[in-house]
Amino acid sequence: MPEEEARIPLMDRGFLYGEGCFETIRIHRGAPFRFDAHLRRLHESLQILDLEPPDRLKHVKEGAKELAGQLKTPDYLMRITVTPPHPEATLAGTVAITARALPAIPSEIVLHVAQSVRRVPGPLARAKSLARITEMMALREARRAGAFDALLLNPRGNVVETTARNVFAVHGDALLTPPPTEGALEGVTRAVVIELARKLGVAVKEAPLSMETLLGSEEVFLTGSGVGVATVAKVHAHRYDPIPGPLTDRLSNSYRRTLDEESKW
């Protein structure tokens, strides 16, 4: 249905309390990339947050196919938003499937280090929750600084991720990325890149990533459903050169080939 005709019940728990989860899926040439992996993580997020999945979630793949069949554009992002039933209001919960354009990626990605908020590690950080106030505050801060996105640090001052993307750094002969124990979400694209890097013979280390190590790395890039593999040009005043770096370029090409091969229903 058209966006302006959509309605959310006033007693919906996502609207009232921010209770719910979501997944953002890359649609490529009319088909989703790793739909089942996203669906598994959606169920895992609901379980982590102790939220009952609505019955209609059982039919989410059919609904996603129906929406894709109605759209003329072959490449976009599909979001599945789920809120739990509200027994006191006899609401069945919400499953909303929406589509939006791929984000515009600047020719040079600049990251700002968020000062106003921190990402706290723990079980809740592993769920892709509707409650995104930390991320939204950090993103507003980044935009005021003229940056594309914000780096989130944990209370120890280590890099975790950006507001919507995972972070990788090429440091010496290793590819580094923060682990979930540091507060990082286990992104679907992140998992793909780790697989691809290991196939290329690159040592991947999921380990705490300090700002000192990040700024001393040869290459830094982001991963996410919307950006794929996106090279970072600057963190504050520190510039990486060349961009893209050689490993980022190889992984980006491998990712695009995987996207072509594995986008299917």
N, C-alpha and C positions, 0 to 999 in steps of 0.2 A: 504494500500500500504506500501511497505518497507519505513523505515524512510529516507533513502538516496534519495528516489524518490519524497519526498514531496517538494512542492514549496510554497513560500509566495510572493505575488506581492510586488514590491518595494514601491508602493504607498499605501499599506495597512496601515490603521491608527494605528493599534497595533504596527506595525514595526516602523512607523515614530514617533509616539507620546506616545506610551504606552497606547493608548486608547483601552479599552476592559476589559472583565471580564473572570473569569474562576471558575470552580468547580472541586474538586477532590473527587471521589466517590469510596468507598470500594466495590470491587467485591468479593463476598464470595460464594464459591461453584458454580461459574459460573453465579451468579445473583447479582444485585446491592442492597446495603443497603440504604434504604430510598431515592431512586432515585428522587421521586417527591419533597421531601423536598429540595434537592439540586437544582432541576430545578426551584423551586419557588424562592430560594435565588438568583439564577443566574439572573432571570428576575428583582428581586428587586434591585440587584446591577446595572444592566443596567439603571434602572429608576433613581436611586440615582445619577448616573454619567451623566444623561441626554443623554444617547446613544441609538440610534435607533437599535433595534434588526434586524439582517438580516433575510430575509424571510425563508432561509433554516433552521433557528433555530426551526421552526415548526415541522421539521422531525427529531429532534435530538435523540429522543428515538429509532426510527427505526434504525438510524445509529449506536447507541450504541449497540443495539441488534445484528446488523450485525457484528460489530467488535468482540463482545464477542463470536459469533458463529465461528469466524475464529481462535480464540486463543485456544491453547490446555491446558494452565494452568488455574486452577479454581479460584485461589486467587491472586489478584493484585489490582493496583489502576488504575482507568480510569479517565482521565482528559478531560473536555470539555472546550475548549478555544474559545471565541467569540470576534470578532472585528466588529465594525459598518461599514455600507456602507460608501463609499467615493464618494459623488456626483460629485466632480470636476474631478475625475478620472474614473467615471462610474464603480466603483468597487462595487460588491454586498455585501462586507463584508465576513468575514471568520468564519466558524464553523469547528473547528478541534477536532477530537475525537482520543485520543491517550491512550496507555496503558504502564505502567511501573511496575517493581517489587515492592513489599512492602519494605519499608525501613528496613535496619538492625538496630535492637534496641540493644544497649550495655547492658551488664548484670547490670551495674550501670550507671544510667543517671546522668550526672553532668551538671548543668546549670551555665552559665556565665552571669553576669549582664552587659548589653551593656552600654558602656560609650560614644560612638561616636554619637549615635542617640537617639531620643525620639519619642514616638508615641503620636501624637497630637489628642486629642478627637475632635469629630465633625461629621457631616453627611458623609464626605468622608471615614472616618474610618470604616463605617458600610458596605462599598462595598468591594467585593473581586476583587480588581482591578489588571490588569496586571502590573501596575507600582509598583515594589517591591524593589526599591532601598534601602529604610530604612531597610527592612528585610534582604536583601542580605549583606549590610554593617555590620549589627549586627551579622549575621551568620559567616561572615569571621572573625570578631573579636573573636567570640566564638571558632571557630576552631583553631585560633592561640593560644588561651588560653588552648587548649586541651579539650574543653567542647563539649557536644553533641549539645547544642542549646543555644540561648541567651534569657534572659528575657528582655523584652522591658518595660521601665518605661515611664510614661507620664510626662509632665512638672512639676507636683506637686510631682514627685518622687514616685508615687504609681506604683505597679506592674500592667501591663495590660495583657500581654500574652507573648508567645515566638514568634519566627519568623514565625511559621506555626501551632501553637497549643495553645489551651486554657489552663489556669492554675486554679487548685483547691487547696485549703488548708483545712485540718481538724484542726480546732482550738476549743478546748474544746468540746462542744456537737454540734457544727455547722459545716456545710460544706460551705466554703466561695469561691466565684469566682467573679472577677471584672465584672461589668456591662458594657453594650455598652456606657453608658455616660462617662466612664473612657477611652474609646477608644478600647474596646475589640470587636472583631468580634463575632457575634452570631453563633458559630459553630454548625453544625448539630450533631456531636458527643457530644458536650457540652450539647445541649438540651436533648439528650437521657439520659445522666448521671444525669442531674437534675431531669428528670422524675423518673429514677430508684431510686435515693436517697430518693425522697419523698415517693415512694412506700414502701421503707424500714423503713419509719418513721423518717428519718433524716431531721433536720431543715436545709434548704438551704438558704443562704443569699447572694444575689447579691449586693455587697457593695464594696467601695474602699478598696484596699488591700495594706497596707504599707509594706515596706521591714521588718520593725520590727515585724509585725504580721506574715509575711511569715516565717521568721527565728524562730519565737517562736511557730510555729505550730507543731503538732505532726506528721502530714503526709502532703506531697505535691505530686500531680500527674498531669500529662498532659493528654489532650484528643485531638483526631484528627482522621481523616479517616484512616491514615496510621498506627498510633500507638495504636488506640483504647483507652484503659486506661493504662497509663504507669507511674509507680511509679518513683519518683525522689529520688536519693540517696544523692546528695550534691548540694548546692548552694554556689559557691565559696568554702570556707573551712568549711562551716557548714554542718554537716552530720545528716541525719535523720535515726533513728533506732527504731524499726526494719523496714526492707523493704522486701516486701510491708507491710505497716501498715494494721491493721485489717479492717478498712473501705475501704481502697483502694482495698484490696483483695476481699471483698464482692462485691463491685461495678464492679470490673474487671470480676468476675464470672458472675454477672447479665448481664453485657454488652455482654459477649460472648454468653450467652443463647439467648439474644435478637437478636444478629447478626445471629445466626442459624435460629431463628424463622421468622425474617422479611426480610431476603435477598430474593428478588423476583422481577420479572418484572411487 
